[in-house]
Amino acid sequence: MADVAAAELVDQAKAGDRSAFDALVGPVIDPAFRLAFGMLHDREAAEDAVQEAAFRAWRSLGNLRPGTEMRPWFLAIVANQCRSTLRGRWHKVLKLSGLGTPSQSVEDPVVRGADLRRAIRRLKHDQRLALVLHFYLDLSLEEVAAITRAPIGTVKSRIHRAVVRLRPQLEVEEVFG
C-alpha cells in the first residue's frame, strides 16, 4: 500500500504538484540535515546543502526511475551537494574565520568531540560518507550502498578503512593516579 501511495506522489510531483513533492521529501529532511552536518560540521552550511539538494531534487525529479525509493535518492543528492560544498573555494575561505584556539576552561569531552570531528574531516570523502551514513544516521549497509551507488563489499571496506584510520587518533589515554 505504501509503495502505491509513494508512486502516486512521485507521479503527482513529476506533474508539478509541489505539495506532493513536499510530502515525499518532508520525511527525509531530518536525516538529510544530519548527513549534511556530519559531512560539513557546520550548521549553516548543512542547512544550505539540504536546501540546495531539495532544489536540485525538484529540478531532476523526472530522472527518478519508477520504483526508486525517495530516501536513498535524496540522500545521494545531499551527499553530492556536500562534496560540491567541500570542494568549493568559498567554503575554505569562510572556514578560516572560525579558526582559533579553545580556551583552557573547555572540558575534556568537548575537546575529544572536536578531535573526533577533526579526524573525521581528514578521512577521504567516500570513507567519511559511508561512516556518517552507517554510524551517524544508523543506516543499514544496503541503504548506504544504495545511496553511494557502491557494492556492499565496497561500503564495508570503506567503513573498515575509516575506522582503522580513526582508531589511533581516538584511543583514550589511561589516567594513572
C-alpha positions as CSV (number, residue, x, y, z in Angstrom):
1,M,0.0,0.0,0.0
2,A,2.7,2.5,1.0
3,D,4.6,1.8,-2.2
4,V,1.5,2.6,-4.3
5,A,0.9,5.8,-2.4
6,A,4.6,6.8,-2.8
7,A,4.4,6.0,-6.5
8,E,1.3,8.2,-6.8
9,L,3.0,11.0,-5.0
10,V,6.0,10.7,-7.3
11,D,3.8,10.9,-10.4
12,Q,2.0,13.9,-9.0
13,A,5.3,15.6,-8.1
14,K,6.6,14.9,-11.6
15,A,3.5,16.6,-13.0
16,G,4.4,19.7,-11.0
17,D,2.5,19.2,-7.7
18,R,4.6,21.0,-5.1
19,S,2.6,19.6,-2.2
20,A,3.3,16.0,-3.4
21,F,7.0,16.8,-3.6
22,D,6.9,18.2,-0.1
23,A,5.2,15.0,1.1
24,L,7.9,12.9,-0.5
25,V,10.9,15.0,0.8
26,G,9.5,16.0,4.2
27,P,10.2,12.7,6.0
28,V,13.8,12.7,4.8
29,I,14.7,16.3,5.6
30,D,15.9,15.4,9.1
31,P,18.2,12.6,8.1
32,A,19.4,14.7,5.2
33,F,20.3,17.5,7.6
34,R,22.1,15.1,9.9
35,L,24.0,13.7,6.9
36,A,25.0,17.2,5.8
37,F,26.0,18.2,9.3
38,G,28.0,15.1,9.7
39,M,29.8,15.8,6.4
40,L,30.3,19.6,6.7
41,H,30.4,20.1,10.5
42,D,28.8,23.5,10.1
43,R,25.1,24.1,10.8
44,E,24.6,26.9,8.3
45,A,26.5,25.0,5.5
46,A,24.4,21.9,6.3
47,E,21.2,23.8,6.0
48,D,22.3,25.4,2.8
49,A,23.4,22.0,1.4
50,V,20.0,20.4,2.2
51,Q,18.1,23.4,0.7
52,E,20.2,23.2,-2.5
53,A,19.7,19.5,-2.6
54,A,15.9,19.9,-2.3
55,F,16.0,22.4,-5.2
56,R,18.1,20.0,-7.3
57,A,15.8,17.1,-6.5
58,W,12.8,19.2,-7.6
59,R,14.5,20.0,-10.8
60,S,15.7,16.5,-11.5
61,L,12.6,14.7,-10.3
62,G,12.0,13.5,-13.9
63,N,15.2,11.4,-13.6
64,L,13.8,9.4,-10.7
65,R,13.3,5.9,-12.0
66,P,10.0,4.1,-11.2
67,G,10.3,2.0,-8.1
68,T,13.3,4.0,-6.7
69,E,12.8,4.9,-3.1
70,M,12.9,8.6,-2.3
71,R,15.2,8.3,0.8
72,P,18.4,6.9,-0.8
73,W,17.8,9.0,-4.0
74,F,17.5,12.2,-2.0
75,L,20.3,11.4,0.4
76,A,22.6,10.7,-2.5
77,I,21.8,14.2,-3.8
78,V,22.6,15.7,-0.4
79,A,25.9,13.8,-0.3
80,N,26.8,15.1,-3.7
81,Q,25.9,18.6,-2.6
82,C,28.1,18.3,0.4
83,R,31.0,17.1,-1.8
84,S,30.5,20.1,-4.0
85,T,30.4,22.4,-1.0
86,L,33.6,21.0,0.4
87,R,35.3,21.4,-3.0
88,G,34.2,25.0,-3.3
89,R,36.7,27.8,-2.9
90,W,34.4,29.9,-0.7
91,H,33.8,27.1,1.8
92,K,37.6,27.0,2.6
93,V,37.8,30.8,2.8
94,L,34.8,31.1,5.1
95,K,36.1,28.4,7.4
96,L,39.2,30.5,8.1
97,S,37.2,32.9,10.1
98,G,36.3,30.1,12.6
99,L,40.0,29.5,13.5
100,G,41.1,30.0,17.0
101,T,42.3,28.2,20.0
102,P,39.9,26.8,22.5
103,S,40.0,28.4,26.0
104,Q,41.7,26.4,28.7
105,S,38.4,26.1,30.6
106,V,37.0,23.8,27.9
107,E,36.0,20.4,29.3
108,D,37.8,17.3,28.1
109,P,34.7,15.7,26.5
110,V,34.3,18.8,24.3
111,V,37.9,18.7,23.3
112,R,37.6,15.0,22.5
113,G,34.5,15.7,20.4
114,A,36.3,18.3,18.5
115,D,39.2,15.9,17.9
116,L,36.8,13.3,16.6
117,R,35.2,15.8,14.2
118,R,38.6,16.9,13.0
119,A,39.7,13.3,12.5
120,I,36.5,12.5,10.5
121,R,37.1,15.6,8.3
122,R,40.5,14.2,7.4
123,L,39.0,11.0,6.0
124,K,38.6,10.6,2.3
125,H,35.2,11.7,1.1
126,D,33.9,8.2,0.3
127,Q,35.1,6.8,3.6
128,R,33.6,9.8,5.6
129,L,30.3,9.4,3.7
130,A,30.0,5.7,4.4
131,L,30.9,6.2,8.0
132,V,28.5,9.0,8.6
133,L,25.6,7.2,6.8
134,H,26.2,4.0,8.7
135,F,27.0,5.1,12.2
136,Y,25.6,8.6,12.5
137,L,22.4,8.1,10.6
138,D,22.2,4.4,11.6
139,L,21.5,3.2,8.0
140,S,22.0,-0.4,7.0
141,L,24.8,-1.4,4.7
142,E,22.3,-2.0,2.0
143,E,20.9,1.6,2.3
144,V,24.5,3.0,2.4
145,A,25.3,1.0,-0.8
146,A,22.1,2.4,-2.5
147,I,22.9,6.0,-1.5
148,T,26.6,5.8,-2.5
149,R,25.9,3.7,-5.6
150,A,28.6,1.2,-4.5
151,P,28.5,-2.5,-3.9
152,I,28.0,-3.6,-0.3
153,G,31.6,-5.1,-0.2
154,T,33.0,-1.7,-1.1
155,V,30.9,0.0,1.5
156,K,32.1,-2.4,4.2
157,S,35.7,-1.8,3.0
158,R,35.3,2.0,3.2
159,I,33.8,1.8,6.7
160,H,36.6,-0.6,7.8
161,R,39.3,1.6,6.4
162,A,37.8,4.7,8.0
163,V,37.6,3.0,11.4
164,V,41.2,1.7,11.1
165,R,42.4,5.2,10.2
166,L,40.4,6.8,13.1
167,R,41.3,4.3,15.8
168,P,44.9,5.5,16.6
169,Q,43.8,9.1,16.7
170,L,41.0,8.4,19.2
171,E,42.4,6.0,21.7
172,V,41.7,7.0,25.2
173,E,44.6,7.8,27.3
174,E,44.8,6.0,30.6
175,V,45.0,8.1,33.7
176,F,47.2,6.8,36.5
177,G,47.0,8.3,39.9
